[in-house]
Structures are given as C-alpha cells and as structure tokens.
Amino acid sequence: MKNILALISLLLFSTFVEADRAAELNNYLSVISIEYNKTLPMMVEKDIELSTTLTRGSELILMYRTVILLAYKSKKSRLINKISSDVTLSTCSNSTIRKLLNAGATITSLYVGKENDIIGSIRVTRNEC
C-alpha cells in the first residue's frame, strides 16, 4: 500500500511539475510574440512578409503573407509541399527555436495570400527535427 501511495504521489508531483513547465513555456512564447510583433511587418523574401505572430498555448504561430500571390490563384497544396522541407529544416536549424522545440513548443508557419486568405500551414515539433 505504501508503494502505491508513493507512486501516486510521484505521478501527481510529476504532473504538477509538467503543468508548471507548460505554463512557463506558454508565458515565454507570449512574451516572444509580443516583442517580435513590435518589429513587424518585415519582408523576409522578395515577395513574402512576416506580418504577425501569435500564440496558442505552447504553439508559436508565425503568419507569413504573400504580397503578390492571391490564395485562390495559388496551387495551395503544391506550394506548401514545395516549401515544407525547407521550412522544417530552417526551423530545426535555428538554435534558439530548437531550444523552444525541445522544451515542448510547436512552431507553426501559417501562409496567407495577398488578401489574407489561408494558403496553408507547416507545423514543426521536436519530432520533425
């Protein structure tokens, strides 16, 4: 009986520690998003701008907007498939972002057309790296 109570106590403590870490990560991502948004929008390529960032729990969402391409004119799945491996590689290669991924964050690159219609998104977790 003592062993079962000890095991239950250990599980409850681990859950509490994990919840505390998750809350800390969520708060940290919120601060990153707020600070980053002060510098946006920013052109990242000749026809793509990083327009805003936001968070949803342990997910940091980077919203990229094409300044030329309209979403309905793009071959949405083809475009996302074409850039997916490069986006994943660059996300995993960034040492700062890699630390966030290792802490349990998800980085989502959301792509929208010129008029903010969704083209698609690429989600990266530590498992993709």
C-alpha positions, -999 to 999 in steps of 0.1 A, spaced: 0 0 0 28 24 8 44 17 -26 11 26 -43 8 58 -24 44 67 -31 38 60 -68 6 81 -69 24 109 -51 53 108 -76 28 108 -105 9 138 -91 42 157 -84 54 150 -120 21 162 -134 23 193 -113 59 200 -125 49 194 -161 20 217 -158 42 243 -143 67 239 -171 39 242 -197 26 274 -181 61 288 -181 67 279 -218 33 294 -227 42 326 -209 76 327 -225 61 323 -260 36 351 -253 65 374 -244 84 364 -276 53 371 -297 46 405 -282 82 416 -286 86 402 -321 53 419 -332 69 453 -324 92 448 -354 65 436 -378 56 435 -406 90 426 -421 99 414 -455 117 380 -453 119 374 -490 113 395 -520 75 387 -521 68 373 -486 65 393 -454 62 381 -418 31 400 -409 24 389 -373 30 363 -346 6 349 -321 5 321 -296 -20 294 -287 -9 276 -256 26 261 -264 23 269 -301 40 299 -316 24 309 -349 43 329 -375 19 344 -401 35 350 -435 17 369 -462 25 368 -499 25 404 -512 18 393 -548 1 360 -548 -36 356 -541 -45 325 -522 -73 314 -547 -48 316 -576 -21 296 -559 -19 258 -561 -22 256 -523 -11 221 -516 16 222 -542 30 255 -527 30 241 -491 45 208 -502 72 226 -521 84 247 -492 76 223 -463 111 206 -461 129 239 -464 108 255 -436 112 225 -414 150 224 -420 154 261 -413 132 259 -382 151 229 -368 185 245 -377 178 277 -357 194 271 -323 170 294 -304 139 279 -320 154 244 -314 155 251 -277 118 261 -278 110 229 -297 130 208 -272 110 225 -244 78 213 -260 68 242 -282 53 238 -316 63 263 -343 36 268 -370 43 288 -401 10 300 -415 9 312 -451 -18 336 -464 -24 352 -497 -23 389 -505 -58 394 -491 -52 372 -460 -69 341 -474 -52 310 -460 -29 291 -483 -17 265 -457 5 259 -427 35 239 -417 38 227 -381 71 218 -366 77 200 -333 108 184 -319 98 151 -335 102 166 -370 138 176 -362 
